[in-house]
Amino acid sequence: MNLQYISDSTGKTTGVFIPIKEWIELKSKFRGIEQVKTDIPIWHVDVVRKRLDDYRNTPDRALDFDSAMDDIEKHF
């Protein structure tokens, strides 16, 4: 399996990337794997909803990805 590990700025592994071909193979081998329930804290749902509402109300204030990354990198 060709996994790619994702690390934060301190080098701590924070995630893993599974290529889609291998994910499809895993799904066929372990039926129902994609249906594993993930509990999302209500506070997180509220934050996302607020951000979506903010965007819908003032879309001109949103930054595209490249602009947002440029802005973040200015502060490091």
MARBA-3410 file (N, C-alpha, C, O; in Angstrom, 1 decimal):
76
0.8,-1.2,0.0,0.0,0.0,0.0,0.9,1.2,0.0,1.9,1.3,0.8 ~ 0.6,2.2,-0.8,1.4,3.4,-1.0,0.7,4.5,-0.2,0.1,5.4,-0.8 ~ 0.9,4.6,1.1,0.3,5.6,1.9,1.3,6.8,2.0,2.5,6.6,1.9 ~ 0.7,8.0,2.1,1.5,9.2,2.3,1.0,9.8,3.7,-0.1,10.0,3.9 ~ 2.0,10.0,4.5,1.7,10.5,5.8,1.7,12.1,5.8,2.6,12.7,5.1
0.8,12.7,6.5,0.7,14.1,6.6,1.2,14.6,8.0,0.8,14.0,9.0 ~ 2.1,15.6,8.0,2.7,16.0,9.2,2.4,17.5,9.4,2.3,18.2,8.5 ~ 2.4,17.9,10.7,2.3,19.4,11.0,3.7,20.0,10.9,4.6,19.4,10.6 ~ 3.7,21.3,11.3,5.0,22.0,11.2,6.0,21.5,12.2,7.2,21.9,12.0 ~ 5.6,20.8,13.2,6.6,20.2,14.1,7.1,18.8,13.8,7.9,18.3,14.4
6.5,18.3,12.7,6.9,17.0,12.3,6.0,15.9,12.8,6.2,14.7,12.5 ~ 5.0,16.2,13.6,4.1,15.3,14.2,3.1,14.8,13.1,2.5,15.6,12.4 ~ 3.0,13.5,12.9,2.0,12.9,12.0,0.6,13.2,12.4,0.2,12.9,13.5 ~ -0.1,13.8,11.5,-1.5,14.2,11.8,-2.5,13.6,10.9,-3.7,13.7,11.2 ~ -2.1,12.9,9.9,-3.1,12.2,9.0,-2.4,11.3,8.0,-1.1,11.2,8.0
-3.2,10.7,7.2,-2.7,9.8,6.2,-3.5,9.9,4.9,-4.7,10.1,5.0 ~ -2.8,9.9,3.8,-3.5,10.0,2.5,-3.4,8.6,1.8,-2.4,8.0,1.7 ~ -4.6,8.1,1.4,-4.7,6.8,0.8,-5.1,7.0,-0.7,-6.1,7.6,-0.9 ~ -4.3,6.6,-1.6,-4.6,6.8,-3.0,-6.0,6.2,-3.4,-6.3,5.2,-2.8 ~ -6.7,6.8,-4.2,-8.1,6.4,-4.5,-8.2,5.0,-5.0,-9.1,4.3,-4.6
-7.3,4.5,-5.8,-7.3,3.1,-6.2,-7.2,2.2,-5.1,-8.0,1.2,-5.0 ~ -6.4,2.5,-4.1,-6.2,1.6,-2.9,-7.4,1.7,-2.0,-7.8,0.8,-1.4 ~ -8.0,2.9,-1.9,-9.2,3.1,-1.1,-10.4,2.3,-1.7,-11.1,1.6,-0.9 ~ -10.5,2.3,-3.0,-11.6,1.4,-3.6,-11.3,0.0,-3.3,-12.3,-0.8,-3.0 ~ -10.1,-0.5,-3.4,-9.8,-1.9,-3.0,-10.1,-2.2,-1.6,-10.7,-3.2,-1.3
-9.8,-1.2,-0.7,-10.1,-1.4,0.7,-11.6,-1.5,1.0,-12.1,-2.3,1.7 ~ -12.4,-0.6,0.2,-13.8,-0.7,0.4,-14.4,-2.0,-0.1,-15.4,-2.4,0.5 ~ -13.9,-2.6,-1.1,-14.4,-3.8,-1.6,-14.0,-5.0,-0.7,-14.7,-6.0,-0.5 ~ -12.9,-4.9,0.0,-12.4,-5.9,0.9,-13.1,-5.8,2.2,-13.5,-6.8,2.8 ~ -13.4,-4.6,2.7,-14.0,-4.4,4.0,-15.3,-3.6,3.8,-15.4,-2.4,3.9
-16.3,-4.3,3.4,-17.7,-3.8,3.1,-18.1,-2.9,4.3,-18.1,-3.3,5.4 ~ -18.6,-1.7,3.9,-19.1,-0.8,5.0,-18.1,0.1,5.6,-18.4,0.9,6.5 ~ -16.8,0.0,5.2,-15.8,0.8,5.8,-16.0,2.3,5.7,-15.7,3.1,6.6 ~ -16.6,2.7,4.6,-16.9,4.2,4.4,-18.1,4.6,5.2,-18.4,5.8,5.3 ~ -18.8,3.7,5.8,-20.0,4.1,6.6,-19.6,4.2,8.1,-20.6,4.3,8.9
-18.4,4.2,8.5,-18.0,4.3,9.9,-18.5,5.7,10.3,-18.2,6.7,9.7 ~ -19.2,5.7,11.4,-19.8,7.0,11.9,-18.7,7.8,12.6,-17.9,7.3,13.4 ~ -18.7,9.1,12.2,-17.8,10.0,12.8,-18.6,11.1,13.5,-19.4,11.8,12.9 ~ -18.5,11.2,14.8,-19.2,12.2,15.6,-18.5,13.6,15.4,-17.4,13.7,15.7 ~ -19.3,14.5,14.9,-18.8,15.9,14.8,-19.3,16.7,15.9,-20.6,16.8,16.1
-18.5,17.3,16.7,-19.0,18.1,17.9,-19.9,19.2,17.4,-19.7,19.8,16.3 ~ -21.0,19.4,18.1,-22.0,20.4,17.7,-21.3,21.8,17.6,-21.8,22.6,16.7 ~ -20.3,22.1,18.4,-19.7,23.4,18.3,-19.0,23.6,16.9,-19.0,24.7,16.4 ~ -18.5,22.5,16.4,-17.8,22.5,15.1,-18.9,22.8,14.0,-18.6,23.6,13.1 ~ -20.0,22.1,14.1,-21.1,22.3,13.1,-21.5,23.7,13.1,-21.7,24.4,12.1
-21.6,24.3,14.3,-22.1,25.7,14.5,-21.1,26.7,13.8,-21.5,27.6,13.2 ~ -19.8,26.4,14.0,-18.7,27.3,13.4,-18.8,27.2,11.9,-18.7,28.3,11.3 ~ -19.0,26.0,11.4,-19.0,25.9,9.9,-20.3,26.6,9.4,-20.2,27.3,8.3 ~ -21.4,26.4,10.0,-22.6,27.1,9.6,-22.5,28.6,9.6,-22.9,29.3,8.7 ~ -21.9,29.1,10.7,-21.7,30.6,10.8,-20.8,31.1,9.7,-21.1,32.1,9.1
-19.7,30.3,9.4,-18.8,30.7,8.3,-19.5,30.7,6.9,-19.3,31.6,6.1 ~ -20.4,29.7,6.7,-21.2,29.7,5.5,-22.1,30.8,5.4,-22.3,31.4,4.3 ~ -22.8,31.1,6.5,-23.7,32.3,6.5,-22.9,33.6,6.2,-23.4,34.4,5.4 ~ -21.8,33.7,6.9,-20.9,34.9,6.6,-20.6,35.0,5.1,-20.6,36.1,4.6 ~ -20.2,33.9,4.5,-19.8,33.9,3.1,-21.0,34.3,2.3,-20.9,35.1,1.3
-22.1,33.7,2.5,-23.3,34.0,1.7,-23.7,35.4,1.8,-24.2,36.0,0.9 ~ -23.6,36.0,3.0,-24.0,37.4,3.2,-22.9,38.4,2.7,-23.3,39.5,2.3 ~ -21.7,38.0,2.6,-20.6,39.0,2.1,-19.6,38.2,1.3,-18.4,38.1,1.7 ~ -20.0,37.6,0.2,-19.0,36.8,-0.6,-17.8,37.6,-1.1,-16.8,37.0,-1.4 ~ -18.0,38.9,-1.3,-16.9,39.8,-1.7,-15.7,39.9,-0.7,-14.6,40.3,-1.1
-15.9,39.5,0.5,-14.9,39.5,1.5,-14.1,38.2,1.5,-13.0,38.1,2.2 ~ -14.5,37.2,0.8,-13.8,35.9,0.8,-12.5,36.0,0.0,-12.5,36.7,-1.0 ~ -11.5,35.2,0.4,-10.3,35.1,-0.4,-10.2,33.8,-1.1,-10.7,32.8,-0.6 ~ -9.7,33.8,-2.3,-9.4,32.5,-3.0,-8.2,31.8,-2.2,-7.5,32.5,-1.4 ~ -8.1,30.6,-2.5,-7.1,29.8,-1.8,-5.7,30.4,-1.9,-5.0,30.5,-0.9
-5.2,30.8,-3.1,-3.9,31.3,-3.2,-3.7,32.6,-2.4,-2.6,32.8,-1.8 ~ -4.7,33.5,-2.5,-4.6,34.7,-1.7,-4.6,34.4,-0.2,-3.8,35.1,0.5 ~ -5.4,33.5,0.2,-5.4,33.1,1.7,-4.0,32.6,2.1,-3.5,32.9,3.1 ~ -3.4,31.7,1.3,-2.1,31.2,1.6,-1.1,32.2,1.6,-0.2,32.2,2.5 ~ -1.1,33.2,0.7,-0.2,34.3,0.7,-0.3,35.1,1.9,0.7,35.5,2.5
-1.5,35.3,2.4,-1.8,36.1,3.6,-1.2,35.4,4.8,-0.6,36.0,5.7 ~ -1.4,34.1,4.9,-0.9,33.3,6.0,0.6,33.3,6.0,1.2,33.5,7.1 ~ 1.2,33.1,4.8,2.7,33.0,4.8,3.3,34.3,5.1,4.5,34.4,5.6 ~ 2.6,35.5,5.0,3.2,36.8,5.4,3.5,36.8,6.9,4.4,37.6,7.3 ~ 2.7,36.1,7.6,2.8,36.1,9.1,3.8,35.1,9.7,3.9,35.0,10.9
4.5,34.4,8.8,5.5,33.4,9.3,6.8,33.6,8.9,7.8,32.9,9.2
END
